[in-house]
Amino acid sequence: MRPDHYDSFAHSYSRDNESGLFNAHYERPAMINLAGEVHGRRVLDAGCGSGALSCALRAKGALVTTSLSRSCCTTSRTGRHRCPSCGAS
C-alpha cells in the first residue's frame, strides 16, 4: 500500500470504524481488555486508522503514540495535528 493510499478513504473508514457494530461493540472492547492495565504505560498504536482505539487507551491513562495519516487529522491554528476522536495531538 502506498503511504497516501489510506487518505483516499480515511473519512468514511473513520465514520464506520467508530460507530460500526463490530468495531465499536466487539473488536475495540476486546483489544482494550487484552491490553490490561495501561495507566502510565507507553503504547504505540501503529496503523491506528482514525485513532478510536488510541483514544480509548488514552482515557485509561496510557501515553499513546500514533501514526495517524494527515487525512485523519485536523490541523489546529497552531499547526499541530489532532486526533479527530478525542482531540489529542
Backbone as JSON Lines, residues from 0, in Angstrom:
{"i":0,"aa":"M","n":[0.85,-1.17,0.0],"ca":[0.0,0.0,0.0],"c":[0.9,1.24,0.0]}
{"i":1,"aa":"R","n":[0.58,2.19,-0.85],"ca":[1.32,3.45,-0.88],"c":[1.03,4.24,0.41]}
{"i":2,"aa":"P","n":[1.97,5.06,0.85],"ca":[1.75,5.82,2.08],"c":[0.49,6.69,2.06]}
{"i":3,"aa":"D","n":[0.1,7.2,0.9],"ca":[-1.07,8.06,0.82],"c":[-2.35,7.32,0.43]}
{"i":4,"aa":"H","n":[-2.28,6.01,0.27],"ca":[-3.45,5.24,-0.15],"c":[-4.6,5.36,0.85]}
{"i":5,"aa":"Y","n":[-4.3,5.28,2.12],"ca":[-5.33,5.36,3.16],"c":[-6.08,6.68,3.1]}
{"i":6,"aa":"D","n":[-5.39,7.75,2.68],"ca":[-6.01,9.07,2.63],"c":[-7.26,9.1,1.77]}
{"i":7,"aa":"S","n":[-7.32,8.25,0.74],"ca":[-8.45,8.29,-0.19],"c":[-9.76,7.81,0.44]}
{"i":8,"aa":"F","n":[-9.7,7.02,1.5],"ca":[-10.93,6.53,2.13],"c":[-10.95,6.75,3.65]}
{"i":9,"aa":"A","n":[-10.09,7.62,4.13],"ca":[-9.93,7.83,5.57],"c":[-11.21,8.28,6.27]}
{"i":10,"aa":"H","n":[-11.92,9.22,5.71],"ca":[-13.09,9.76,6.4],"c":[-14.23,8.75,6.49]}
{"i":11,"aa":"S","n":[-14.48,8.01,5.43],"ca":[-15.55,7.0,5.51],"c":[-15.15,5.86,6.43]}
{"i":12,"aa":"Y","n":[-13.86,5.48,6.41],"ca":[-13.38,4.44,7.31],"c":[-13.55,4.88,8.76]}
{"i":13,"aa":"S","n":[-13.19,6.12,9.06],"ca":[-13.3,6.63,10.41],"c":[-14.74,6.59,10.9]}
{"i":14,"aa":"R","n":[-15.66,7.04,10.08],"ca":[-17.08,7.05,10.45],"c":[-17.57,5.63,10.74]}
{"i":15,"aa":"D","n":[-17.25,4.7,9.84],"ca":[-17.69,3.32,10.01],"c":[-17.02,2.64,11.2]}
{"i":16,"aa":"N","n":[-15.73,2.9,11.4],"ca":[-14.97,2.26,12.46],"c":[-15.43,2.7,13.84]}
{"i":17,"aa":"E","n":[-15.73,3.96,14.0],"ca":[-16.07,4.46,15.32],"c":[-17.46,4.04,15.78]}
{"i":18,"aa":"S","n":[-18.38,3.82,14.86],"ca":[-19.74,3.5,15.28],"c":[-20.25,2.16,14.77]}
{"i":19,"aa":"G","n":[-19.46,1.48,13.94],"ca":[-19.9,0.21,13.39],"c":[-20.04,-0.86,14.47]}
{"i":20,"aa":"L","n":[-20.97,-1.76,14.28],"ca":[-21.28,-2.81,15.25],"c":[-20.04,-3.6,15.66]}
{"i":21,"aa":"F","n":[-19.3,-4.13,14.7],"ca":[-18.17,-4.99,15.03],"c":[-17.08,-4.24,15.77]}
{"i":22,"aa":"N","n":[-16.64,-3.11,15.23],"ca":[-15.53,-2.39,15.85],"c":[-15.91,-1.76,17.19]}
{"i":23,"aa":"A","n":[-17.03,-1.08,17.24],"ca":[-17.41,-0.36,18.45],"c":[-17.84,-1.27,19.59]}
{"i":24,"aa":"H","n":[-18.43,-2.42,19.27],"ca":[-19.01,-3.25,20.32],"c":[-18.29,-4.57,20.57]}
{"i":25,"aa":"Y","n":[-17.4,-4.98,19.67],"ca":[-16.69,-6.25,19.85],"c":[-15.18,-6.09,19.81]}
{"i":26,"aa":"E","n":[-14.66,-5.65,18.66],"ca":[-13.2,-5.6,18.48],"c":[-12.52,-4.63,19.42]}
{"i":27,"aa":"R","n":[-12.98,-3.38,19.48],"ca":[-12.32,-2.39,20.33],"c":[-12.42,-2.76,21.81]}
{"i":28,"aa":"P","n":[-13.57,-3.13,22.35],"ca":[-13.61,-3.55,23.75],"c":[-12.71,-4.76,24.04]}
{"i":29,"aa":"A","n":[-12.62,-5.69,23.09],"ca":[-11.74,-6.85,23.29],"c":[-10.28,-6.43,23.34]}
{"i":30,"aa":"M","n":[-9.88,-5.51,22.47],"ca":[-8.49,-5.03,22.46],"c":[-8.16,-4.28,23.76]}
{"i":31,"aa":"I","n":[-9.09,-3.49,24.24],"ca":[-8.87,-2.75,25.48],"c":[-8.72,-3.74,26.64]}
{"i":32,"aa":"N","n":[-9.56,-4.76,26.65],"ca":[-9.47,-5.78,27.69],"c":[-8.14,-6.53,27.62]}
{"i":33,"aa":"L","n":[-7.71,-6.89,26.43],"ca":[-6.44,-7.59,26.26],"c":[-5.24,-6.74,26.68]}
{"i":34,"aa":"A","n":[-5.35,-5.45,26.51],"ca":[-4.24,-4.55,26.88],"c":[-4.04,-4.53,28.39]}
{"i":35,"aa":"G","n":[-5.08,-4.8,29.14],"ca":[-4.95,-4.81,30.59],"c":[-4.78,-3.42,31.15]}
{"i":36,"aa":"E","n":[-4.07,-3.34,32.28],"ca":[-3.84,-2.05,32.95],"c":[-2.8,-1.26,32.15]}
{"i":37,"aa":"V","n":[-3.21,-0.12,31.61],"ca":[-2.3,0.68,30.78],"c":[-1.96,2.03,31.4]}
{"i":38,"aa":"H","n":[-2.53,2.34,32.55],"ca":[-2.3,3.65,33.16],"c":[-0.8,3.88,33.35]}
{"i":39,"aa":"G","n":[-0.31,4.99,32.77],"ca":[1.1,5.36,32.88],"c":[2.03,4.61,31.94]}
{"i":40,"aa":"R","n":[1.51,3.69,31.16],"ca":[2.35,2.94,30.22],"c":[2.41,3.64,28.87]}
{"i":41,"aa":"R","n":[3.51,3.44,28.16],"ca":[3.67,3.99,26.82],"c":[3.17,2.94,25.83]}
{"i":42,"aa":"V","n":[2.29,3.37,24.91],"ca":[1.69,2.47,23.93],"c":[1.88,3.04,22.54]}
{"i":43,"aa":"L","n":[2.32,2.21,21.61],"ca":[2.4,2.6,20.2],"c":[1.23,1.95,19.48]}
{"i":44,"aa":"D","n":[0.37,2.74,18.9],"ca":[-0.75,2.24,18.11],"c":[-0.42,2.51,16.65]}
{"i":45,"aa":"A","n":[0.4,1.64,16.06],"ca":[0.82,1.79,14.66],"c":[-0.29,1.33,13.73]}
{"i":46,"aa":"G","n":[-0.52,2.07,12.67],"ca":[-1.6,1.72,11.75],"c":[-2.94,1.91,12.43]}
{"i":47,"aa":"C","n":[-3.08,2.99,13.18],"ca":[-4.24,3.18,14.06],"c":[-5.49,3.69,13.36]}
{"i":48,"aa":"G","n":[-5.45,3.87,12.06],"ca":[-6.66,4.36,11.37],"c":[-7.02,5.74,11.89]}
{"i":49,"aa":"S","n":[-8.25,5.89,12.33],"ca":[-8.7,7.2,12.8],"c":[-8.42,7.43,14.28]}
{"i":50,"aa":"G","n":[-7.89,6.45,14.96],"ca":[-7.45,6.64,16.34],"c":[-8.46,6.32,17.42]}
{"i":51,"aa":"A","n":[-9.55,5.62,17.1],"ca":[-10.56,5.31,18.12],"c":[-9.99,4.47,19.26]}
{"i":52,"aa":"L","n":[-9.19,3.46,18.96],"ca":[-8.57,2.64,20.0],"c":[-7.57,3.47,20.79]}
{"i":53,"aa":"S","n":[-6.82,4.31,20.12],"ca":[-5.85,5.18,20.81],"c":[-6.56,6.07,21.82]}
{"i":54,"aa":"C","n":[-7.68,6.62,21.44],"ca":[-8.45,7.48,22.34],"c":[-8.95,6.71,23.55]}
{"i":55,"aa":"A","n":[-9.4,5.48,23.33],"ca":[-9.87,4.65,24.44],"c":[-8.72,4.32,25.39]}
{"i":56,"aa":"L","n":[-7.54,4.06,24.85],"ca":[-6.38,3.78,25.69],"c":[-5.93,5.02,26.46]}
{"i":57,"aa":"R","n":[-6.0,6.2,25.81],"ca":[-5.68,7.45,26.5],"c":[-6.63,7.66,27.67]}
{"i":58,"aa":"A","n":[-7.91,7.36,27.45],"ca":[-8.91,7.53,28.5],"c":[-8.61,6.65,29.71]}
{"i":59,"aa":"K","n":[-7.89,5.55,29.5],"ca":[-7.49,4.66,30.6],"c":[-6.13,5.03,31.16]}
{"i":60,"aa":"G","n":[-5.56,6.15,30.71],"ca":[-4.33,6.66,31.28],"c":[-3.05,6.3,30.55]}
{"i":61,"aa":"A","n":[-3.15,5.68,29.38],"ca":[-1.96,5.34,28.61],"c":[-1.38,6.57,27.93]}
{"i":62,"aa":"L","n":[-0.08,6.55,27.7],"ca":[0.61,7.59,26.93],"c":[0.76,7.01,25.53]}
{"i":63,"aa":"V","n":[-0.11,7.43,24.63],"ca":[-0.22,6.79,23.32],"c":[0.47,7.6,22.23]}
{"i":64,"aa":"T","n":[1.25,6.91,21.41],"ca":[1.84,7.47,20.21],"c":[1.15,6.79,19.03]}
{"i":65,"aa":"T","n":[0.75,7.59,18.04],"ca":[0.03,7.03,16.9],"c":[0.73,7.37,15.6]}
{"i":66,"aa":"S","n":[0.21,6.78,14.54],"ca":[0.7,7.07,13.19],"c":[-0.46,7.53,12.33]}
{"i":67,"aa":"L","n":[-1.23,8.48,12.83],"ca":[-2.39,8.98,12.09],"c":[-1.99,9.57,10.75]}
{"i":68,"aa":"S","n":[-2.75,9.24,9.72],"ca":[-2.49,9.86,8.42],"c":[-3.0,11.29,8.45]}
{"i":69,"aa":"R","n":[-2.48,12.11,7.57],"ca":[-2.91,13.51,7.54],"c":[-4.41,13.65,7.28]}
{"i":70,"aa":"S","n":[-5.01,12.74,6.54],"ca":[-6.43,12.83,6.26],"c":[-7.27,12.52,7.49]}
{"i":71,"aa":"C","n":[-6.71,11.83,8.45],"ca":[-7.45,11.53,9.66],"c":[-7.18,12.55,10.75]}
{"i":72,"aa":"C","n":[-6.42,13.54,10.44],"ca":[-6.11,14.58,11.41],"c":[-6.7,15.89,10.94]}
{"i":73,"aa":"T","n":[-6.97,16.74,11.87],"ca":[-7.33,18.12,11.52],"c":[-6.24,19.0,12.08]}
{"i":74,"aa":"T","n":[-5.93,20.06,11.4],"ca":[-4.86,20.94,11.82],"c":[-5.44,22.09,12.62]}
{"i":75,"aa":"S","n":[-4.94,22.26,13.82],"ca":[-5.4,23.37,14.65],"c":[-4.7,24.65,14.2]}
{"i":76,"aa":"R","n":[-5.05,25.74,14.8],"ca":[-4.43,27.02,14.43],"c":[-2.94,27.03,14.71]}
{"i":77,"aa":"T","n":[-2.48,26.17,15.63],"ca":[-1.06,26.14,15.94],"c":[-0.29,25.3,14.93]}
{"i":78,"aa":"G","n":[-1.01,24.63,14.02],"ca":[-0.35,23.8,13.03],"c":[-0.1,22.38,13.49]}
{"i":79,"aa":"R","n":[-0.51,22.04,14.71],"ca":[-0.35,20.67,15.2],"c":[-1.52,19.83,14.74]}
{"i":80,"aa":"H","n":[-1.29,18.58,14.53],"ca":[-2.35,17.68,14.09],"c":[-3.05,17.08,15.29]}
{"i":81,"aa":"R","n":[-4.36,16.9,15.19],"ca":[-5.15,16.42,16.31],"c":[-5.95,15.18,15.92]}
{"i":82,"aa":"C","n":[-6.1,14.29,16.89],"ca":[-6.92,13.09,16.71],"c":[-8.37,13.54,16.55]}
{"i":83,"aa":"P","n":[-9.07,13.09,15.51],"ca":[-10.45,13.52,15.3],"c":[-11.4,12.96,16.35]}
{"i":84,"aa":"S","n":[-11.01,11.9,17.02],"ca":[-11.9,11.29,18.0],"c":[-11.84,11.98,19.36]}
{"i":85,"aa":"C","n":[-10.64,12.31,19.83],"ca":[-10.54,12.88,21.18],"c":[-9.87,14.23,21.22]}
{"i":86,"aa":"G","n":[-9.31,14.69,20.1],"ca":[-8.67,15.99,20.05],"c":[-7.24,16.02,20.52]}
{"i":87,"aa":"A","n":[-6.69,14.87,20.89],"ca":[-5.29,14.83,21.34],"c":[-4.37,15.08,20.17]}
{"i":88,"aa":"S","n":[-3.24,15.68,20.48],"ca":[-2.26,15.95,19.42],"c":[-1.06,15.05,19.56]}
